[in-house]
Amino acid sequence: MQSKTAKTFIWSVIVLGAVICATAIYYLPIQQLDFQFILLAAFTILFGSRLSLQLPRSKVHFLMSDALIFISFLLYGGESAILLSAAEAFSFSLSTKIKNQGASLSYRTVFFNGALIACSTAGTYVTFLLYQKIIGSTPNLHNLQEFASLIGLMAIAQFFFNSVLAAIYQAFKSNISVWQAWNEKC
């Protein structure tokens, strides 16, 4: 049985994720989205989470979907990445629920997973915008050093926001400190 605090956190993340997705839809540069984006989105949603690499002696997994979402981020903007990441997480969670005949995931959890990723990707987008403001221009993706720095920053930001939100949830769920949840579960 989940605590009232955990349930409140879940619903807060779901509402915040919905607001973030609605805002991303409003600001989405539709004129930039092309057939290649549709292919990228379809591949990400259908296959991205099924292709993963786990770090040895770690709980950390690198998913192909993360790389594809970063590509979407760089080619089509943060709004498309937010929507694509939410759709991919929602789709993967829903397919997991259907495969297990609903035994392990509730629909609330399916929406929570999509919303949590939308919030994490929005945090990464804000980090990207701050990076642009600090360097004073749009990053030059043709400069390998700047490109590598940007990808590294985005990966760290995505991991940070995602794991902090997951640790807060686990802390509320398990009645432990956020730090303990981060160390044990993230």
C-alpha positions as CSV (number, residue, x, y, z in Angstrom):
1,M,0.0,0.0,0.0
2,Q,1.4,3.4,-1.0
3,S,1.5,6.2,1.4
4,K,-0.6,9.3,0.8
5,T,2.6,11.3,0.2
6,A,3.7,8.9,-2.6
7,K,0.2,9.1,-4.2
8,T,0.3,12.9,-4.0
9,F,3.8,12.9,-5.6
10,I,2.6,10.6,-8.4
11,W,-0.4,12.8,-9.2
12,S,1.7,15.9,-9.0
13,V,4.2,14.5,-11.5
14,I,1.4,13.4,-13.8
15,V,-0.2,16.9,-13.7
16,L,3.2,18.6,-14.2
17,G,4.0,16.3,-17.1
18,A,0.7,17.0,-18.7
19,V,1.3,20.8,-18.4
20,I,4.8,20.3,-19.8
21,C,3.5,18.3,-22.8
22,A,0.7,20.8,-23.4
23,T,3.3,23.6,-23.4
24,A,5.6,21.6,-25.7
25,I,2.6,21.1,-28.1
26,Y,1.8,24.8,-28.1
27,Y,5.5,25.8,-28.9
28,L,6.2,22.9,-31.2
29,P,7.8,24.1,-34.4
30,I,5.5,22.1,-36.7
31,Q,7.0,23.5,-39.9
32,Q,10.3,21.8,-39.0
33,L,8.8,18.4,-38.5
34,D,9.3,16.3,-41.7
35,F,9.0,12.7,-42.8
36,Q,12.4,11.9,-41.3
37,F,11.1,13.0,-37.9
38,I,8.1,10.7,-38.3
39,L,10.4,7.8,-39.0
40,L,12.6,8.8,-36.1
41,A,9.6,9.0,-33.8
42,A,8.1,5.7,-35.0
43,F,11.5,3.9,-34.6
44,T,12.0,5.4,-31.1
45,I,8.5,4.5,-29.9
46,L,8.4,1.0,-31.4
47,F,12.0,-0.2,-30.8
48,G,14.0,2.3,-28.8
49,S,13.4,0.9,-25.3
50,R,13.9,-2.7,-26.5
51,L,17.5,-2.0,-27.5
52,S,19.6,-1.4,-24.3
53,L,23.0,-1.8,-22.9
54,Q,23.6,-2.3,-19.1
55,L,26.8,-1.1,-17.5
56,P,28.6,-4.0,-15.7
57,R,28.0,-4.2,-12.0
58,S,25.4,-1.4,-12.1
59,K,21.7,-0.8,-12.4
60,V,22.3,1.8,-15.1
61,H,20.9,1.0,-18.5
62,F,21.6,3.0,-21.7
63,L,18.6,2.8,-24.0
64,M,18.7,3.3,-27.7
65,S,15.6,5.5,-27.2
66,D,17.7,8.0,-25.1
67,A,20.1,8.4,-28.0
68,L,17.2,8.8,-30.5
69,I,15.6,11.4,-28.2
70,F,18.8,13.4,-28.1
71,I,19.0,13.3,-31.9
72,S,15.4,14.6,-32.0
73,F,16.4,17.3,-29.5
74,L,19.3,18.5,-31.6
75,L,17.6,18.3,-35.0
76,Y,14.0,19.3,-34.1
77,G,14.2,21.1,-30.8
78,G,13.4,20.5,-27.2
79,E,9.7,20.5,-27.6
80,S,9.8,17.5,-30.0
81,A,12.2,15.7,-27.6
82,I,9.8,16.3,-24.7
83,L,6.8,14.9,-26.6
84,L,8.8,12.0,-28.1
85,S,10.3,11.0,-24.7
86,A,6.9,11.1,-23.0
87,A,5.3,9.1,-25.9
88,E,8.1,6.5,-25.8
89,A,7.9,6.0,-22.0
90,F,4.1,5.9,-22.1
91,S,4.2,3.4,-25.0
92,F,6.8,1.1,-23.4
93,S,5.0,1.1,-20.0
94,L,1.6,0.4,-21.7
95,S,3.1,-2.5,-23.7
96,T,4.7,-3.8,-20.5
97,K,1.3,-3.6,-18.8
98,I,-0.5,-5.4,-21.7
99,K,2.2,-8.2,-21.9
100,N,1.9,-8.9,-18.2
101,Q,-1.9,-8.7,-18.3
102,G,-1.8,-5.7,-16.0
103,A,-0.3,-7.7,-13.1
104,S,2.6,-5.3,-12.3
105,L,1.6,-1.9,-13.6
106,S,-1.5,0.3,-13.0
107,Y,-2.7,2.8,-15.6
108,R,-1.6,5.5,-13.1
109,T,1.9,4.1,-13.2
110,V,1.8,4.1,-17.0
111,F,0.9,7.8,-17.0
112,F,3.4,8.5,-14.2
113,N,6.3,7.0,-16.2
114,G,5.4,9.1,-19.3
115,A,5.1,12.2,-17.2
116,L,8.3,11.6,-15.2
117,I,10.3,11.4,-18.5
118,A,8.5,14.5,-19.8
119,C,9.6,16.4,-16.7
120,S,13.2,15.0,-17.0
121,T,13.5,16.0,-20.6
122,A,12.1,19.4,-19.9
123,G,14.8,19.8,-17.2
124,T,17.3,18.8,-19.8
125,Y,15.9,21.4,-22.2
126,V,16.1,24.1,-19.6
127,T,19.8,23.0,-19.0
128,F,20.4,23.3,-22.8
129,L,18.8,26.8,-22.9
130,L,21.0,27.9,-20.0
131,Y,24.1,26.5,-21.8
132,Q,23.1,28.5,-24.9
133,K,22.8,31.6,-22.7
134,I,26.2,31.0,-21.1
135,I,28.1,30.5,-24.3
136,G,26.1,33.4,-25.9
137,S,25.1,31.6,-29.1
138,T,23.6,28.5,-30.6
139,P,26.0,25.6,-30.2
140,N,28.0,24.7,-33.3
141,L,27.2,21.0,-33.9
142,H,29.9,20.8,-36.6
143,N,32.6,21.5,-33.9
144,L,33.4,18.0,-32.5
145,Q,34.5,19.4,-29.1
146,E,31.4,21.5,-28.7
147,F,29.2,18.7,-29.9
148,A,30.7,16.2,-27.4
149,S,30.4,18.7,-24.6
150,L,26.8,19.3,-25.4
151,I,25.9,15.6,-25.6
152,G,27.7,15.0,-22.3
153,L,25.9,17.9,-20.6
154,M,22.5,16.6,-22.0
155,A,23.2,13.0,-20.8
156,I,24.2,14.2,-17.3
157,A,21.2,16.5,-17.1
158,Q,18.8,13.8,-18.2
159,F,20.3,11.3,-15.8
160,F,20.2,13.8,-13.0
161,F,16.6,14.9,-13.4
162,N,15.3,11.4,-14.1
163,S,17.1,9.8,-11.1
164,V,16.2,12.6,-8.7
165,L,12.5,12.3,-9.6
166,A,12.7,8.5,-9.3
167,A,14.6,8.7,-6.0
168,I,12.0,11.0,-4.6
169,Y,9.3,8.6,-5.6
170,Q,11.1,5.6,-4.1
171,A,11.8,7.6,-0.9
172,F,8.1,8.3,-0.5
173,K,7.1,4.8,-1.5
174,S,9.6,3.0,0.8
175,N,9.6,5.6,3.6
176,I,13.4,6.2,3.4
177,S,15.5,9.2,2.7
178,V,15.9,10.5,-0.9
179,W,19.7,10.0,-0.6
180,Q,19.2,6.3,0.5
181,A,16.7,5.7,-2.3
182,W,19.1,7.2,-4.8
183,N,22.0,5.0,-3.6
184,E,20.0,1.8,-3.4
185,K,17.5,2.1,-6.3
186,C,18.9,4.5,-8.9
